[in-house]
Amino acid sequence: MLRDGYALVANEGVTAVLGLAYWLIAAREYSPGVVGINTAAISAMMFIAGVAQLNLMSALLRFVPVLGGARGRFIGACYLVAGVAGLGCAAVFLLGVDVWAPALGALASSPGMVAWFVAATLAWCVFNLQDSALTGLGAAVAVPLSNGAYGVAKLVLLVALVSISPHWGVYGSWTAGLLFILLPVNAMVYARARRAGGAGAAAAPPTRRQIVAFAAPDYVGALLWLAAMTLMPVIVVGLAGPVENGYFSVAWMLSGPLLGISTSTGAAFVVAAAGDPARLRSHTRAVLRQTAWLVVPAALAVALAAPYVLRLFGEAYADHAAGALALLALSTIPNIVTTLYVRIYRVQGRMRAVVAALAAQCGLVLTLGPALLATMGIAGVGLAWLVSQTLVAVALLWLDPRALGLRLRATAARAADAPG
């Protein structure tokens, strides 16, 4: 578990380093307005793909370790379902783009742009799922390699498209880079699934009904988290304009890898705990220590260094986005607790608790975010995230401390003192 957790955290590190280089070039070569529109288009694509993949990422992590010889078929079914849903969701978005995202109307301005957006959304659906498939197959060490290759590809394309596509080069490089990794990575996925054979099969493999009972409510929770994560740049561009969203988007992207650490260690935790439920408590304590050791110092460092980091992108970014970046970085500390609770509930099959925790996060941030944006600017969005994450984490610790084993010692002591 710890090995796979560190591999997935390494993936976040590789992604962060290459992402920093990517956004440095984007900020230097494109105007803030172009960066803002392109980032909103990327966020819209990611949101639609996230909706379409039905949170099958979580199902892959939970069930691939125990499906034995059915792993390959299950992975293929997940890809097919997500692809069909992605096609429909992209079509609905483009048909109504002038209603819910008029700033992105150019995405439906020509058949070429429509085809590009739809194809990119389908590719992103598979991209979302392949890392979870590799992790569920015990090949998490390949994830940083594949995503590193993608990061290099989109970086090269970003530079190449500066003169070719000055208005859409950011979005173009982000989406075209997928062409270089989807086929080789999924060839590896299916080769690994075939070699695994029946290894890891549970004594009584989960039925289709059990999988659906897990995936359906978990999808609701995942949609709530996805809305909180991917709609914020769309909200900012709509309320504050492309230039402000350009500044905000850089802070948003820089804080993303810190959130990704908790997501990564949590994914390894789900795979390990699903395969060995008897060790849930020890796995929980181990992954909590591992995640806190990585996130807390990194978040504090980013918060303190925010003006200096953003100055790399230009003085305007440091002037406008330093407060937002600092607050977003600090919000990743309470997120450690919330993310781990959600992962524990998924292993235990407590799907109502998953939905409740993620609904609280989403509701708070999408309520506070626009309100504080109107009064404080983009720093208000960072404050909304910090307040939301803290309130949900405190509530979970207060309402369900036993999930983290916080009363375990007291219970054990009472049991030891009991007669007989």
N, C-alpha and C positions, 0 to 999 in steps of 0.2 A: 504494500500500500504506500509506504513512504517513498519507495523508489519511483513508482508511477506518479505520485504526487509531485516529487521534485522534477520529474521529466516534464510534466505539464506546466509546472512553474517556469522551468527553463524555456518552454514554448512561449510563455508570456514575456520572458526576458528577451528572447530573440525577436518576438513581435514588437516589443516596445522599442528596442534599439533601431530596428529597421523602420518602424513607424515614425520615430523621431526624425530620422534622416528623410523619410518620405515627406513629412509635413514641413520640415525646414525648407526643402526644395519647393514644395507647393506654395508656401507662404512667400518665398522670394521671387518665384517666377510667375505667380498669378496674383491678381488683385484680391483683397479681402472679399469683395462682392462675388467674384467667381468662385473662390474657395467656399463661401457660404452657400451658394446655390448648389454646387457640386456635392458638398457634404450633406445637404438636405436630400438630394437625390439618392445618395448612398444610404442614408438613414431610412428613407422610404423603401428602398429595395430590401434592406435588411429586415425591416419590420414586416413587409409582405412575405418574405421567405420564412421568417420566424413564425408567422401565423400559419403558413402553408405546411410547415414541417410537423405541425400538430404535437410539438414537444416530443417527437420520437427520439430525440437525443437522449432524453432521460430514460425512455423505455429501452434503448440500446444498452445504456449503462447498467440498468437493473436486470435485464433478462438475458443478454448475450452470454454472461458468465455461466449461466445454468441451463442453456438450451442444447448443449452438446452438438450432435450432428445437424441440428436444424438451424444452426447459426447463420449459415450462408443464405438460406431461404428467408429467414427473418430480416436480415439486413436488406436483401433485395426487395422484399415487400415494403419495407420502410421507405426506401428510395422511390419506389413506384408511387406509393400513396402521396408522398410529399411532392413529387413532380406533377402529378395530376392536380393536386390542390393548388400548387404554385401557379400553374397555368391559369386556373380560374381566378385566383386572387389578383394576379397581375392584370388580367383583362378587366376586372371590376374596377381596380384602381385607376387604370388609364381612361376608362369610359367616364369616370366621374372626377377626374383630376382637377377640373376647373371649379368644382364645388368644394372639395376638401383640401386641396393643395394648389391653389391657383398660381403660386410662385413657381411651381414645377410644370406648368402647362407645356413647356417645350418638349417634355418627354413624349407627348402625344401629338407633336406637330407634324410628323411625317411617318410613312410606313417604316422607314429605316430606324428611326428612333424608337418606334413601338416594338419592332422586332428585337432591337438591341436590349431594351428594358426587360422584355419577357424572357429572352434567352439568359440574360444575366441573373434574373430572379430564379430561374430553374437551376442554373449552375450553383447559385448560392445556397439553395435548398440542399443539394448534395454536399456542398462544402460544409454546411452546418452539421451534417450527419456523420461524415467520414471520420472525424476525430473521435467521436463517441464510439463508433464501430471499432476503431483501432484500440481505444482504451479498454472496451469491453472484451476484446480478444487478447488482452495482456500485452499489447504492442504500443503502449503509450510512449515508449522511447522514440518511436518513429514520428510522433506528432511534431516536435520542434523541427525536425528535418524537413518535413513536408511544408509546414508553414513558413519556415525560413526560405525555402525555394520560392514560395509564393511571394513573400516579401521582397526578395531580390528581383523577381520578375516584374512586379508592379512598380518598383523603384526605377528600373531601367526604362519601362514604358512611360513613366511620368516624364522623364527627361526627354525621351524621343518625341513625345506628343506636344511639347511646349510650343513649337512652331507649327505643327500640323493641325492641332486642335486647341487653340488658345482659350476657347470657352468651355470645352468639355474634356480637357485632357486629364483632369483629376479623376472624374468618374470613369473615363475610358480606361485609364491605367488600372484602376481598382478592379474593374470587371474583366478586362481582357487578360489580366494576369492569371485568372482561374484556368485558362486554356492549358497552361503549362503543367498543372499538377493533378487535375481531376482523374485522368486516365491512369497514370502510373500509380497514384496512391490507391485507387480502388482495385487495381490489379493486385496490389499487395494485400488489400483487405480480403479479397476472395481467396488468394493463395493461403493466407494465414487461416482462414476459416476451414479450408479443405484439410490442411495439415492437422488442425486441432481435432478433427473427427468428432468422436463422442466424448472427448475429455471435458470434464467440468459439468457434465449433465447432472442435474438434480435427480434424486431418487424418484421424485414425481414431478416432471417438468411442468411449468405453468401452462395452464390451458389458455385457449384463445379468450375465453370469458374473463379469466384473471388478468390477462394482459390489457384487455379493454377496460376493465374496472380500475386498473392502475392508470392507464394513459388518459382516459377521458377527463377525470377531475384534475389530473396533473397538467393537462393541456390548458385548462382554465387558469390555473395558477401561473403557468408559463406565459400565457398571453398578457397577464397583468404585469409581470416583470418585464416582458418585452416592450410593452407600451411605455413603461417608465423609462426604459433604457433608450429606445430608438426614436420615440416621438419627441423627445425634448428639443433636438435641433430643429425639427419641423415646427414646433411651437415657437421657438425663439425667432426663426426666420419670418414667421407669420406675424408676430407681435412686435418685434424689434427691428426687423429688416435684415437683408443679406449681409451688410457690413458687420453689424453686431454679432450675427450668427457666425461669421468668419472668425471673429475673435473668440467667441464661446466654443466653437467647434474644436479649436486647437487645445483649449483647456480640457474639454470633454475627452478628446482622444488621448491626451497625456495621462489623465486619471484612470482611463479604462484598464490598463494593465494591472493596476493595484486591485481593482475589483476582480480581475481575472485570476489573481492568486488564490483567493478564497474559492472561486469557482473550480479551479484546477485541483486543489487539494480535496475539495468536496467530491469531485468526480471520482478520484481514486478511492476515496472513502466508500462511496456507494458500491463500486465494483468489489472491493474487499469485503465489506459487511454483507453484501448480498450473497457472496460465496461462503461466508463463515459467520452466520448470524449470532453464534454463541459468543463471539468476541466483540460484539457491538460496543460494549462499555469501554474496553481497552482501546479499541480503534478510535472511539470518540475522543478520549483524552489525548491520544497520540496526535491526531490530526488537529485538534485545537491548539496544542503546543506548537506544532509545526507551522500552522498558519499564522498564529500570533507572532512568532519569532520572525517570520518573513515580512508580514504586512506592517506591523506597528512602526519599526524603525524606518522603513521605506516611506510610509505615509507622512511621518513627521519630517523626514528629510525633504520630501517634495513640497510640503506646505511651507517650510522655511525658505526653500530655494526657489519658490515659484516665480518671483520677479526676474531672477537671474536666468532661469531656464527659458522663460518666455522671451527674454531679450534676444535669444538666439534667433527668434523668428522675426524680430524687428521691434523697435521701441514702442510702436503702436500696440502690439500684442501685450507687451509688459504693462503698459499704462492701462489697458482696458480689461485684461483677463487675469491679472495676478491674484486678485481676491477670489475670483471664481475657482481657479485652480487650487488654491490653498484649502478652501472649504470642501471642494470635491475630494481632495486627497484625504482630509481628516474624516470624511464620511465613510471611508473604506474600513476604518477601525471598528465601529459598531457593526458594520456589515459582516465581519467575521462571525459574529454570534448568530445573526439571522440566517446566513447561508448554511451554517452547520445545522441549525435547527431544521431547516427545510430538508436537508439531506437525510437527517435522522428520521424524520417523518416519512420520507419516501421509502427508506429501507423497511420501516415498520408497517408500511401500508396505511398510514394515518393521513389519507388524502384530504380530508376536510381541514385538517390543521395546516397542510401545505397551502391550500387555497386561501385560508384565513390570513396566514402570515404574509403571503405575497399580495393579497388584496389590500391589506393595511399599508404596505409599502407604496403600492401604486397609487392608492387613493390619496395618501398624504402628499406624495411628491407632485402629483398632477394637480393638486389643489393649491399647495403652497408655492409651487414653482411659478406659475403665471402671476399669482398675486404679488410675490416678492420681486419678480422681474419688473413689474410695473412701478414698484417703489424704489428698488435698489439697483436696477440694471441687472446685468448677467451675474454679478456676485450674488444676487438674491436667489438665483437658481442653485448655486453652490450651497447657500445656507439652507435652502429647502431640502436638499439631499442630506445634509448633515443632521438636521432636526428630525427628518423622517426616519432615517436609519437608526438614530439613537432612541427615539420613542418606541419603535418596534422591537429593538433588541432588549430594552429594559422591560417592556411588557412580556416578552417571552421568558426572560429570566425570572420574572415575578410569578407568572402564571404556571410555568412548567419547569421548575429547576431540576427535577429528577431526570429529564431527558439528557442533561449534560452530566448527570451523576453528582450533582452538587449536594444531595442529601445521602449519598451512598454510604459515607463513613458513619454518619449518625445512625442510619438504619442498621448497619453491620454491628455497631457497638451495642445497640439495644438487643439485637439478636443474640450476641455473645453473652450478655448479662442475664438472658432469660433462663429460668430453670429448666432442667431436663435436656 
